[in-house]
Amino acid sequence: MASTATVLGSARLLLVGTAPWVETFEARLTARTDAHVDRVQTADGALDAVGDDVDCVVTGDALADTDGLDLVRALRSETGSLPIVLCTANGSERLASDAIAAGVTDYVALSGDDTLPENLHERVERHIRGARRTTTQRDRARQFDAIFHDSRTATWVLEPTGELARVNETARDLIDAAVESLVGQPFWELPWWSERAGTQSDIRQVVENTMQGEFGNVVVTRDVPDDTARVLDIAARPVHDERGTLVAIVIEGVDITDRVELERDLRQSEELHRVTLNNMTDTVLITDEDGEYTYVCPNVHYIFGYTADEIREQGGITDLLGDDLFDREELAERGVLKNIECTATDKAGREHTLLVNVREVSIQDGTLLYSCRDITKRKQREDALTTLQETTRDFLYASTHREIAQHVVEDTPSVLDVEASGVYLFDADANELEPAAQSAAMDRLNGPLATVPANSDSPVSHSFVQNDALFLDDVHESNRLEEPATDLRSVAFIPLGEHGLFVAGTQTVGAFDDMTGELADLLAATAEAALDRVSRESRLRDQDRELQRQNQRLTHLNQVNETIREIDQALVKAETRDEVDHTVCELLTDDDRFSFAWIGTTDPAGDAVEPRAWAGAEQGYLDGQSFELDGTGVDPAARTAASGDVVRISNVASRLHEEAWRKEALSRDFLSVLSIPLQYNDLTYGVLTVYAERQRAFDETSRGVLAELGETIASALSGIERKNALLTTAVTRVTLDVADSSFVLSRLASAAECTVSYEGGVQRTAEGTYVFVTVEDAAVETVEAIAADLVAVGAVQRVSADGTRGVLRLRLTQPFLALELADHGAVFRSATATPTGTRLTIDVPESVDVRHVTGLVGEAFADVTLRSKQSVDERSEYDLYSQFIAELTDRQLEVVQTAYYSGFFESPRENTGEEVAAMLDISPPAFYEHVRTVQRKLFAALFDETRVPTHPGEVE
């Protein structure tokens, strides 16, 4: 296997797709490179396979589960730097434009399904190299930012020719001049350097040496306004690009005035020198030319942990600081070498980072003085802040809480120098803190983190609930510890606001000093801010999605309401049932509102639903189906007809093999169905079924609106029946026996042991429903008293009484059957109740289905038996009655009925006009005026031929 590309040889590629070229490219890569190649067929598989170790993704534009552009968008939502190459055999300018917009790194148009450009692997290699170069440049930029913004060091950036380009804030503070006016001038001529002899020339020499690619160092003295002088240690280093070309010069200046003055004082007095050394935190060592100690500072244990004697016993200086620490010839030339960074191991085995200054001296037998400063903590802090800065940038690309938790765990060792860490996220619904991420060290030293109830007494819940960070030097001594068997000793628990908790620990007791605690707080605060951002963005996305759903629902509802308004307007104008049925179906399917709609009714046998009107893309569906009410897997229309309930099918494709109708519907693109009963006043006028070409087309709002439409349609059909009933004289007289004691007349007859008859005369007023009943075979006073005690009777009034016969006027508190029948065009002729049962007589017009009326009575009473049914022609009777009733007002009808049943028209009169007026709570003159008016209208109906109505119920 050849290896022609070193970049590909160390790279991992992910190939996505099923096209032949994918396999061809995989074989080419295997044959020509050492690249590690993974291959998947779907976008989901690619998303699962992509990780930090994948260097490039090569995908086709047509995948098994989606297209390549969707995969590119999904990958770009996760990473902005991963190279993505899109290959297609069906390329177009539109596809290329969409691919670029989606964020592809390269777009490759293939000439065939298996024809690849010969240089495809070289293009991939170039993209990988560019991505790695970008990453390296970003890392270098981060390092430079950390150096440039160091508040303790003055930093200048020069052009390759030595002119000033940039300065940091520390350098700005050294002079009063405006830095902007100095940019572009030679560095050695700037106000930072005094006119002292040799200062500017020394600076210039350092810069010129650096321009030649060398590192330079010089110590200079600056005069300041308070007539003092400050000593700066100037270090210069060149900056080259990848081709080795000098692109900039970085100069760093450290104020070493105090150190210089100390050195001068030390030279003046060796005794003072020794006293000072004994009280410094820096460690000073003096050796001869062979590296043998001539002096060891007493405070050597501060850094190394050894006593002065133990240091001597170890050997020379090279055993402590290592070989090749500095160049002796360079030291001889310069006299002092400063800020040499090295590492040393203390007595406990801990590694320290030191800054060492080496100076030529002549103190007793010593010639070399080593000043060692422990910068381990500072180095750790700098590294931690650098890592934390990178972590913060990683947080910017994180889109979930768990992703942020994982970043925190991964970066904890670099930031805090502790091995074990974990993050809990708070589940508000369960009131628990659930582990979201934990390091391998946490699992090894403590075991898997467990879910912690927020109301428990553990350090986790206590710190989170109290929003208080806990730093435990030794968890084994804490009474809050839940698992004393843990190998962790120092543990920190830091709340992440309302999101959860960060926990970090180590096996060392007392590991969280001030600096480590400060860094831990800073890491937690940064994570909390990132979690806040993700939560806000998540809420905004949820709000956007909810607004979109609401807009869609509102749009759909507006469409449905518009359809309902059109249907309502059409129903007002409809004259026949067929017109209602066809109008409803046509309007529901007009303008592609719904695909298909039809109305059916139960056949006379009650076994199946028969279509009576339809509109839309029927496509033979009604002919190919049997809408039987019984059986399994019946059509929604049959289910609604059988149950009387609304039936909604949101997804016809589900349970496809269980119900035969679904296959027929699906073959016609009927993807969702809604079936509505057409019911009004407990009577069913059929079933309306609507089909749509998309799933879940009928939400709860649409369902409710269409269900109300069903009631409106049924009401319109009922109105047409009532209207037709007024236009017909042929009726079917039905006699029914009722053995249900819930009927108010039955209860009254049974309680009084008499016969109670109703022969018309129902009135509906604001106070309630009034009926006149005739009482026989019992004292009227007794029946009156019994009626007054019935819950169904609100008030009772004796109209007339003659021994065991009389008339009562009852105000009913419950709906009366005569009114319900009238709503459907039927006439409640009479009802006779005895202690043993009740017989009803009802006239049903020819236009009204007798089954509706008998069904209505059957729903009102428990035990109903049909005794007889006969056809009757009531033309003359109906004409005269309708004409007369149409002429009367409700008040006139009430007055004349009360007068009639009270015996006012008998001879001799059973009640006088004054007595009847008292019953009606009106004045006698008003009573006589109503009676004379009714008599005049009655005679007009009998004798005035010009007043014969055009048709029953209509008065000219």
PAROGU-550532 format. One record per residue (C-alpha): residue in one letter; y, x, z. Coordinates in steps of 0.25 Angstrom, whole numbers, padded with zeros to 4 digits, always signed. Example, Ala and Ser with C-alpha at 12.3 -4.5 7.8 and 13.67 -1.06 7.14 Angstrom:
BEGIN
a-0018+0049+0031
s-0004+0055+0029
//
This chain:
BEGIN
m+0000+0000+0000
a+0013+0006-0005
s+0026+0007+0004
t+0038+0008-0005
a+0048+0002+0004
t+0050+0007+0018
v+0058-0006+0022
l+0047-0015+0017
g+0037-0006+0024
s+0042-0009+0037
a+0046-0024+0034
r+0039-0037+0037
l+0041-0048+0026
l+0038-0063+0026
l+0034-0070+0013
v+0035-0085+0013
g+0030-0094+0002
t+0018-0098-0006
a+0023-0094-0020
p+0014-0083-0028
w+0025-0073-0027
v+0024-0073-0012
e+0010-0067-0013
t+0014-0058-0024
f+0026-0052-0016
e+0017-0051-0003
a+0007-0042-0012
r+0018-0034-0018
l+0024-0031-0004
t+0010-0027+0001
a+0008-0018-0010
r+0021-0011-0011
t+0026-0011+0004
d+0021-0010+0018
a+0029-0022+0022
h+0022-0032+0031
v+0022-0046+0024
d+0019-0059+0030
r+0018-0072+0021
v+0019-0086+0025
q+0020-0099+0016
t+0029-0108+0023
a+0043-0108+0029
d+0038-0112+0043
g+0028-0100+0042
a+0040-0091+0038
l+0048-0095+0050
d+0037-0093+0059
a+0034-0079+0053
v+0049-0074+0053
g+0052-0065+0065
d+0060-0053+0068
d+0049-0044+0061
v+0051-0051+0047
d+0060-0042+0038
c+0061-0052+0026
v+0057-0066+0022
v+0053-0068+0007
t+0051-0083+0004
g+0049-0092-0008
d+0058-0104-0011
a+0047-0114-0010
l+0038-0114+0003
a+0027-0123+0007
d+0035-0130+0018
t+0049-0129+0013
d+0058-0120+0003
g+0062-0106+0005
l+0077-0110+0007
d+0073-0118+0020
l+0065-0105+0025
v+0077-0096+0022
r+0087-0106+0029
a+0077-0106+0041
l+0076-0091+0042
r+0091-0089+0040
s+0093-0099+0052
e+0085-0089+0060
t+0089-0075+0055
g+0101-0071+0046
s+0096-0056+0043
l+0081-0058+0039
p+0080-0056+0023
i+0075-0068+0016
v+0071-0067+0001
l+0069-0080-0006
c+0060-0080-0019
t+0059-0091-0029
a+0053-0094-0042
n+0062-0106-0044
g+0075-0099-0042
s+0088-0106-0046
e+0103-0103-0043
r+0103-0115-0033
l+0091-0109-0026
a+0097-0095-0025
s+0110-0101-0020
d+0103-0109-0009
a+0095-0097-0005
i+0107-0088-0003
a+0113-0100+0005
a+0101-0100+0013
g+0102-0085+0016
v+0091-0078+0008
t+0093-0063+0007
d+0087-0063-0007
y+0084-0073-0018
v+0073-0069-0028
a+0070-0078-0040
l+0056-0076-0045
s+0052-0077-0060
g+0039-0084-0056
d+0031-0088-0044
d+0024-0074-0043
t+0034-0066-0050
l+0042-0057-0040
p+0053-0047-0043
e+0048-0033-0043
n+0058-0029-0033
l+0056-0040-0023
h+0051-0031-0012
e+0062-0022-0014
r+0072-0033-0012
v+0065-0037+0000
e+0066-0023+0005
r+0080-0022+0002
h+0083-0035+0010
i+0075-0030+0022
r+0082-0016+0022
g+0096-0024+0021
a+0092-0032+0033
r+0088-0020+0042
r+0100-0013+0038
t+0109-0025+0042
t+0101-0025+0056
t+0104-0010+0058
q+0118-0011+0054
r+0120-0023+0064
d+0113-0015+0075
r+0122-0003+0072
a+0134-0013+0073
r+0130-0018+0086
q+0129-0004+0092
f+0142+0000+0086
d+0149-0013+0092
a+0143-0009+0106
i+0149+0005+0105
f+0162+0001+0099
h+0165-0009+0110
d+0162+0000+0121
s+0174-0002+0131
r+0171+0012+0137
t+0172+0020+0124
a+0184+0021+0114
t+0178+0019+0100
w+0185+0022+0086
v+0179+0020+0073
l+0184+0029+0061
e+0183+0028+0046
p+0174+0039+0040
t+0187+0047+0037
g+0192+0047+0052
e+0202+0035+0052
l+0202+0025+0063
a+0194+0012+0060
r+0191+0005+0073
v+0193+0006+0088
n+0187-0001+0100
e+0195-0007+0111
t+0193+0005+0120
a+0200+0014+0110
r+0211+0004+0108
d+0214+0004+0123
l+0217+0020+0122
i+0230+0018+0114
d+0242+0009+0113
a+0243+0009+0098
a+0238-0002+0089
v+0224+0002+0084
e+0226-0006+0071
s+0237+0004+0067
l+0228+0016+0069
v+0217+0012+0060
g+0215+0021+0048
q+0222+0033+0054
p+0214+0046+0057
f+0207+0045+0070
w+0212+0059+0076
e+0227+0055+0074
l+0226+0042+0082
p+0234+0039+0095
w+0221+0041+0103
w+0222+0056+0102
s+0233+0063+0109
e+0241+0074+0103
r+0234+0084+0112
a+0231+0097+0105
g+0217+0096+0098
t+0214+0081+0102
q+0217+0076+0088
s+0210+0087+0081
d+0198+0086+0090
i+0197+0071+0086
r+0199+0074+0072
q+0188+0085+0072
v+0178+0075+0078
v+0181+0064+0068
e+0180+0074+0056
n+0167+0079+0062
t+0162+0065+0063
m+0166+0062+0048
q+0156+0073+0045
g+0145+0066+0052
e+0145+0073+0065
f+0147+0067+0079
g+0159+0072+0086
n+0164+0073+0101
v+0177+0077+0107
v+0184+0076+0120
v+0199+0073+0119
t+0210+0070+0129
r+0220+0058+0127
d+0234+0057+0133
v+0237+0043+0138
p+0250+0037+0142
d+0249+0039+0157
d+0250+0054+0155
t+0235+0056+0157
a+0224+0061+0148
r+0211+0054+0144
v+0199+0062+0139
l+0190+0055+0128
d+0177+0060+0124
i+0177+0057+0109
a+0164+0055+0101
a+0163+0053+0086
r+0151+0049+0077
p+0150+0046+0063
v+0144+0032+0057
h+0136+0033+0044
d+0131+0022+0035
e+0117+0021+0030
r+0120+0031+0019
g+0126+0041+0029
t+0140+0039+0025
l+0150+0040+0036
v+0156+0026+0038
a+0163+0028+0052
i+0166+0037+0064
v+0165+0031+0078
i+0172+0038+0089
e+0170+0035+0104
g+0179+0040+0115
v+0175+0040+0129
d+0186+0042+0140
i+0180+0054+0148
t+0193+0058+0156
d+0187+0055+0169
r+0175+0063+0166
v+0183+0075+0161
e+0192+0075+0173
l+0179+0075+0182
e+0174+0087+0174
r+0187+0094+0176
d+0187+0091+0191
l+0172+0095+0192
r+0175+0109+0186
q+0186+0111+0196
s+0177+0110+0208
e+0162+0111+0208
e+0161+0105+0222
l+0169+0093+0217
h+0160+0093+0205
r+0148+0092+0214
v+0154+0082+0223
t+0158+0073+0211
l+0144+0075+0205
n+0137+0070+0217
n+0145+0057+0217
m+0144+0054+0202
t+0134+0044+0196
d+0132+0054+0184
t+0122+0064+0186
v+0127+0079+0184
l+0117+0090+0181
i+0120+0105+0179
t+0110+0115+0173
d+0110+0129+0167
e+0107+0132+0153
d+0092+0130+0155
g+0094+0116+0160
e+0090+0120+0174
y+0098+0112+0185
t+0109+0119+0192
y+0115+0106+0198
v+0109+0092+0199
c+0119+0081+0204
p+0115+0074+0217
n+0116+0061+0211
v+0106+0064+0200
h+0097+0053+0206
y+0107+0042+0201
i+0102+0043+0187
f+0088+0051+0188
g+0083+0046+0201
y+0079+0061+0205
t+0085+0069+0216
a+0092+0082+0212
d+0080+0090+0216
e+0071+0081+0208
i+0079+0083+0196
r+0078+0099+0198
e+0063+0098+0199
q+0062+0091+0186
g+0067+0103+0178
g+0079+0105+0169
i+0089+0096+0163
t+0080+0093+0151
d+0069+0087+0159
l+0080+0077+0164
l+0088+0074+0152
g+0079+0079+0141
d+0080+0090+0130
d+0090+0091+0119
l+0101+0083+0127
f+0112+0091+0121
d+0115+0103+0111
r+0118+0116+0120
e+0126+0122+0108
e+0135+0109+0107
l+0137+0109+0122
a+0142+0123+0121
e+0151+0120+0110
r+0157+0108+0116
g+0156+0110+0131
v+0151+0096+0134
l+0142+0086+0128
k+0145+0072+0133
n+0137+0058+0133
i+0124+0063+0129
e+0115+0051+0130
c+0101+0054+0135
t+0090+0047+0143
a+0083+0051+0156
t+0072+0046+0165
d+0074+0044+0180
k+0065+0046+0191
a+0060+0031+0190
g+0057+0033+0176
r+0069+0025+0171
e+0076+0030+0159
h+0091+0032+0159
t+0102+0034+0148
l+0111+0045+0152
l+0124+0051+0146
v+0124+0066+0148
n+0136+0075+0147
v+0133+0090+0146
r+0144+0100+0149
e+0144+0115+0150
v+0148+0120+0164
s+0147+0132+0173
i+0144+0127+0187
q+0136+0137+0195
d+0124+0140+0187
g+0125+0127+0178
t+0130+0127+0164
l+0127+0113+0159
l+0132+0100+0166
y+0125+0087+0163
s+0132+0074+0167
c+0122+0062+0166
r+0127+0048+0166
d+0117+0036+0167
i+0121+0026+0157
t+0108+0018+0157
k+0114+0006+0162
r+0126+0007+0152
k+0116+0010+0141
q+0108-0002+0145
r+0120-0011+0146
e+0125-0006+0132
d+0111-0009+0126
a+0110-0022+0133
l+0124-0027+0128
t+0120-0022+0114
t+0107-0030+0115
l+0114-0042+0121
q+0124-0042+0109
e+0113-0042+0100
t+0106-0053+0108
t+0119-0061+0107
r+0119-0060+0092
d+0105-0064+0091
f+0108-0076+0099
l+0118-0080+0088
y+0106-0082+0079
a+0097-0089+0089
s+0096-0104+0087
t+0087-0108+0098
h+0087-0107+0113
r+0073-0100+0113
e+0077-0090+0102
i+0089-0086+0111
a+0079-0085+0123
q+0070-0076+0115
h+0082-0067+0111
v+0086-0066+0126
v+0071-0062+0130
e+0070-0051+0119
d+0084-0045+0122
t+0082-0045+0138
p+0075-0031+0138
s+0087-0025+0130
v+0098-0031+0138
l+0093-0031+0152
d+0082-0020+0152
v+0072-0030+0158
e+0059-0033+0152
a+0056-0048+0156
s+0064-0059+0152
g+0063-0074+0148
v+0072-0086+0145
y+0070-0101+0150
l+0076-0112+0143
f+0079-0125+0150
d+0073-0138+0146
a+0082-0149+0151
d+0072-0160+0148
a+0061-0154+0156
n+0071-0147+0166
e+0063-0134+0164
l+0066-0120+0160
e+0056-0116+0149
p+0053-0102+0145
a+0059-0099+0131
a+0057-0084+0130
q+0051-0073+0138
s+0048-0058+0136
a+0035-0052+0136
a+0038-0044+0148
m+0041-0057+0156
d+0028-0063+0152
r+0021-0050+0156
l+0028-0048+0169
n+0030-0063+0173
g+0021-0071+0165
p+0026-0082+0155
l+0038-0089+0160
a+0035-0104+0164
t+0044-0116+0163
v+0052-0118+0175
p+0057-0132+0180
a+0072-0131+0182
n+0071-0137+0196
s+0061-0127+0201
d+0064-0116+0211
s+0062-0104+0202
p+0072-0094+0199
v+0072-0099+0185
s+0076-0113+0188
h+0085-0109+0199
s+0093-0099+0191
f+0094-0109+0179
v+0098-0121+0188
q+0108-0114+0196
n+0113-0106+0184
d+0113-0094+0192
a+0107-0080+0188
l+0096-0074+0197
f+0094-0059+0197
l+0082-0056+0206
d+0079-0042+0210
d+0065-0045+0214
v+0059-0059+0210
h+0047-0056+0220
e+0057-0058+0231
s+0063-0071+0226
n+0058-0084+0232
r+0061-0091+0219
l+0050-0083+0212
e+0040-0092+0205
e+0030-0081+0201
p+0029-0070+0211
a+0018-0063+0203
t+0029-0059+0192
d+0030-0044+0189
l+0045-0046+0187
r+0054-0041+0199
s+0069-0042+0194
v+0072-0055+0187
a+0085-0062+0182
f+0086-0077+0180
i+0099-0080+0172
p+0102-0095+0168
l+0106-0097+0153
g+0115-0109+0156
e+0109-0122+0154
h+0099-0116+0144
g+0089-0109+0153
l+0087-0096+0160
f+0085-0081+0157
v+0075-0073+0165
a+0074-0058+0165
g+0066-0048+0174
t+0059-0035+0176
q+0049-0028+0185
t+0060-0020+0191
v+0066-0024+0205
g+0082-0026+0204
a+0083-0024+0189
f+0095-0033+0188
d+0107-0024+0191
d+0121-0028+0188
m+0121-0024+0174
t+0107-0030+0171
g+0112-0043+0177
e+0124-0043+0169
l+0117-0041+0156
a+0107-0052+0160
d+0118-0062+0163
l+0125-0058+0149
l+0112-0059+0142
a+0110-0073+0148
a+0124-0077+0145
t+0122-0073+0131
a+0109-0081+0130
e+0116-0093+0136
a+0127-0093+0126
a+0117-0092+0115
l+0109-0104+0121
d+0122-0112+0122
r+0125-0109+0107
v+0111-0113+0103
s+0112-0126+0111
r+0126-0130+0105
e+0121-0127+0091
s+0108-0135+0094
r+0117-0147+0100
l+0126-0146+0088
r+0114-0146+0078
d+0108-0158+0086
q+0121-0165+0085
d+0122-0162+0070
r+0108-0168+0068
e+0110-0180+0076
l+0123-0183+0068
q+0116-0181+0055
r+0105-0191+0060
q+0116-0201+0065
n+0123-0200+0052
q+0110-0202+0044
r+0107-0214+0053
l+0121-0219+0052
t+0120-0218+0037
h+0107-0225+0036
l+0111-0236+0046
n+0124-0238+0037
q+0115-0240+0025
v+0106-0249+0033
n+0118-0257+0038
e+0124-0258+0024
t+0110-0264+0020
i+0110-0274+0031
r+0124-0278+0028
e+0120-0281+0014
i+0108-0288+0018
d+0115-0297+0028
q+0125-0301+0017
a+0114-0304+0008
l+0107-0312+0018
v+0119-0321+0021
k+0119-0325+0006
a+0104-0326+0004
e+0099-0341+0002
t+0084-0339+0001
r+0073-0331+0008
d+0070-0323-0005
e+0084-0320-0006
v+0085-0314+0008
d+0072-0306+0006
h+0075-0300-0007
t+0090-0297-0004
v+0085-0289+0009
c+0075-0281+0002
e+0084-0278-0010
l+0096-0273-0001
l+0087-0265+0008
t+0082-0257-0004
d+0095-0257-0012
d+0102-0243-0014
d+0089-0236-0009
r+0092-0241+0005
f+0077-0243+0007
s+0065-0241-0003
f+0058-0254-0002
a+0060-0267+0006
w+0052-0280+0007
i+0051-0293+0015
g+0037-0299+0018
t+0032-0311+0026
t+0019-0314+0032
d+0010-0323+0023
p+0006-0337+0028
a-0007-0332+0034
g+0000-0321+0042
d-0008-0310+0037
a+0001-0302+0028
v+0015-0299+0024
e+0019-0304+0010
p+0031-0298+0003
r+0042-0308-0001
a+0053-0299-0005
w+0055-0284-0008
a+0064-0274-0015
g+0065-0259-0017
a+0054-0249-0022
e+0042-0258-0019
q+0033-0250-0028
g+0021-0260-0027
y+0021-0258-0012
l+0020-0272-0008
d+0009-0275-0019
g+0001-0263-0013
q+0001-0267+0001
s-0006-0278+0010
f+0004-0282+0021
e-0007-0288+0030
l-0003-0289+0045
d-0016-0286+0051
g-0023-0272+0050
t-0020-0258+0052
g-0009-0250+0046
v-0002-0262+0040
d+0011-0261+0033
p+0024-0261+0041
a+0028-0275+0035
a+0015-0281+0040
r+0016-0274+0054
t+0030-0280+0055
a+0025-0294+0051
a+0014-0293+0061
s+0022-0288+0073
g+0036-0293+0070
d+0041-0279+0073
v+0049-0269+0065
v+0040-0258+0060
r+0045-0245+0056
i+0038-0234+0048
s+0046-0221+0049
n+0036-0212+0041
v+0026-0220+0031
a+0019-0206+0029
s+0014-0206+0043
r+0000-0212+0045
l-0001-0213+0030
h-0017-0213+0030
e-0017-0224+0041
e-0009-0235+0035
a-0011-0238+0020
w+0003-0244+0018
r+0009-0231+0021
k+0002-0224+0009
e+0008-0235+0000
a+0022-0234+0006
l+0022-0219+0005
s+0018-0219-0009
r+0030-0227-0012
d+0039-0218-0004
f+0041-0228+0008
l+0042-0218+0019
s+0047-0227+0030
v+0046-0242+0032
l+0053-0253+0041
s+0047-0267+0042
i+0056-0277+0049
p+0052-0292+0053
l+0061-0303+0048
q+0062-0311+0061
y+0072-0321+0066
n+0071-0330+0078
d+0057-0325+0080
l+0053-0329+0066
t+0048-0319+0056
y+0053-0320+0041
g+0046-0308+0036
v+0046-0293+0036
l+0056-0284+0030
t+0050-0270+0026
v+0059-0258+0021
y+0054-0245+0016
a+0061-0232+0015
e+0059-0219+0007
r+0061-0210+0019
q+0055-0208+0032
r+0061-0213+0045
a+0071-0221+0036
f+0072-0232+0047
d+0077-0227+0060
e+0079-0235+0073
t+0093-0240+0068
s+0088-0244+0054
r+0076-0251+0061
g+0085-0259+0070
v+0095-0263+0059
l+0084-0267+0049
a+0077-0275+0060
e+0090-0283+0062
l+0090-0285+0047
g+0076-0291+0048
e+0082-0301+0058
t+0094-0304+0049
i+0085-0306+0037
a+0076-0316+0046
s+0088-0323+0050
a+0093-0325+0036
l+0079-0330+0032
s+0079-0340+0044
g+0093-0345+0040
i+0088-0347+0026
e+0077-0355+0032
r+0086-0363+0040
k+0095-0366+0028
n+0083-0370+0020
a+0079-0379+0031
l+0092-0387+0030
l+0090-0388+0015
t+0076-0394+0016
t+0071-0408+0020
a+0057-0405+0020
v+0052-0401+0033
t+0038-0398+0040
r+0037-0405+0054
v+0029-0397+0063
t+0023-0402+0076
l+0020-0392+0087
d+0013-0394+0101
v+0018-0384+0111
a+0010-0381+0124
d+0020-0371+0129
s+0027-0374+0142
s+0038-0365+0140
f+0045-0375+0131
v+0056-0381+0139
l+0052-0396+0135
s+0038-0393+0138
r+0042-0387+0152
l+0051-0400+0155
a+0040-0410+0150
s+0029-0403+0159
a+0038-0402+0171
a+0043-0416+0170
e+0030-0422+0165
c+0037-0429+0154
t+0040-0429+0139
v+0052-0422+0134
s+0056-0423+0120
y+0066-0416+0111
e+0071-0423+0099
g+0082-0414+0094
g+0096-0412+0099
v+0096-0397+0102
q+0110-0391+0104
r+0114-0377+0105
t+0127-0375+0113
a+0134-0363+0120
e+0128-0368+0133
g+0114-0368+0127
t+0104-0377+0120
y+0104-0392+0123
v+0092-0401+0119
f+0090-0416+0122
v+0076-0420+0127
t+0070-0434+0130
v+0062-0436+0143
e+0051-0446+0144
d+0041-0450+0155
a+0049-0444+0166
a+0062-0447+0174
v+0073-0440+0166
e+0079-0435+0180
t+0066-0428+0183
v+0066-0421+0170
e+0080-0417+0171
a+0078-0410+0184
i+0066-0403+0179
a+0073-0398+0166
a+0085-0393+0175
d+0075-0384+0182
l+0069-0378+0169
v+0074-0364+0166
a+0075-0367+0151
v+0084-0378+0154
g+0099-0374+0157
a+0104-0388+0159
v+0099-0403+0158
q+0107-0415+0156
r+0101-0430+0157
v+0106-0437+0144
s+0099-0450+0147
a+0088-0456+0156
d+0080-0469+0156
g+0069-0468+0166
t+0058-0459+0161
r+0066-0456+0148
g+0079-0449+0145
v+0086-0437+0138
l+0090-0424+0144
r+0099-0413+0138
l+0094-0399+0141
r+0101-0386+0140
l+0091-0375+0137
t+0092-0361+0141
q+0082-0356+0131
p+0082-0357+0116
f+0077-0370+0111
l+0066-0371+0100
a+0074-0380+0091
l+0085-0370+0089
e+0075-0359+0086
l+0068-0368+0076
a+0082-0372+0070
d+0085-0357+0067
h+0073-0357+0058
g+0076-0371+0051
a+0066-0379+0059
v+0070-0392+0066
f+0064-0395+0080
r+0062-0410+0079
s+0056-0413+0092
a+0049-0408+0105
t+0041-0417+0114
a+0036-0411+0127
t+0026-0417+0137
p+0019-0411+0149
t+0007-0408+0140
g+0014-0401+0128
t+0026-0401+0118
r+0026-0406+0104
l+0037-0400+0094
t+0041-0406+0081
i+0048-0396+0071
d+0053-0398+0057
v+0052-0386+0048
p+0060-0386+0035
e+0052-0383+0022
s+0059-0369+0021
v+0055-0364+0034
d+0041-0358+0037
v+0034-0368+0047
r+0027-0355+0052
h+0040-0350+0056
v+0043-0362+0065
t+0029-0363+0071
g+0030-0349+0074
l+0043-0350+0081
v+0038-0361+0089
g+0025-0353+0092
e+0034-0341+0097
a+0042-0351+0106
f+0030-0357+0113
a+0016-0352+0117
d+0007-0364+0113
v+0011-0371+0100
t+0002-0380+0091
l+0005-0385+0078
r+0002-0400+0078
s+0007-0405+0064
k+0015-0401+0052
q+0021-0411+0042
s+0031-0411+0031
v+0043-0420+0032
d+0055-0423+0023
e+0067-0426+0031
r+0077-0427+0020
s+0085-0440+0024
e+0084-0437+0039
y+0088-0423+0037
d+0100-0426+0028
l+0105-0436+0038
y+0103-0428+0050
s+0108-0415+0044
q+0121-0423+0039
f+0123-0429+0053
i+0121-0417+0061
a+0129-0408+0052
e+0141-0417+0055
l+0140-0416+0070
t+0146-0405+0079
d+0138-0399+0090
r+0146-0407+0100
q+0144-0420+0093
l+0129-0418+0092
e+0128-0415+0107
v+0136-0427+0111
v+0129-0437+0102
q+0115-0431+0106
t+0119-0433+0121
a+0124-0447+0118
y+0111-0451+0111
y+0101-0445+0121
s+0109-0451+0133
g+0108-0465+0127
f+0123-0467+0124
f+0119-0474+0111
e+0109-0483+0117
s+0112-0498+0120
p+0115-0499+0131
r+0120-0485+0133
e+0112-0476+0143
n+0124-0467+0145
t+0139-0470+0142
g+0148-0461+0134
e+0155-0456+0146
e+0141-0452+0152
v+0137-0445+0140
a+0151-0438+0139
a+0149-0433+0153
m+0135-0428+0149
l+0142-0420+0138
d+0154-0416+0147
i+0164-0422+0137
s+0174-0434+0138
p+0170-0448+0134
p+0180-0449+0123
a+0174-0435+0117
f+0160-0441+0118
y+0164-0454+0111
e+0171-0446+0100
h+0159-0437+0098
v+0150-0449+0097
r+0159-0457+0087
t+0160-0444+0078
v+0144-0443+0078
q+0142-0457+0075
r+0152-0456+0063
k+0145-0444+0058
l+0132-0451+0059
f+0136-0463+0051
a+0143-0454+0041
a+0129-0447+0039
l+0123-0461+0038
f+0132-0468+0028
d+0142-0459+0022
e+0135-0455+0009
t+0146-0445+0005
r+0142-0436+0017
v+0127-0434+0013
p+0125-0419+0013
t+0122-0411+0001
h+0109-0406+0008
p+0104-0407+0022
g+0112-0400+0032
e+0125-0399+0023
v+0136-0408+0025
e+0147-0410+0014
//
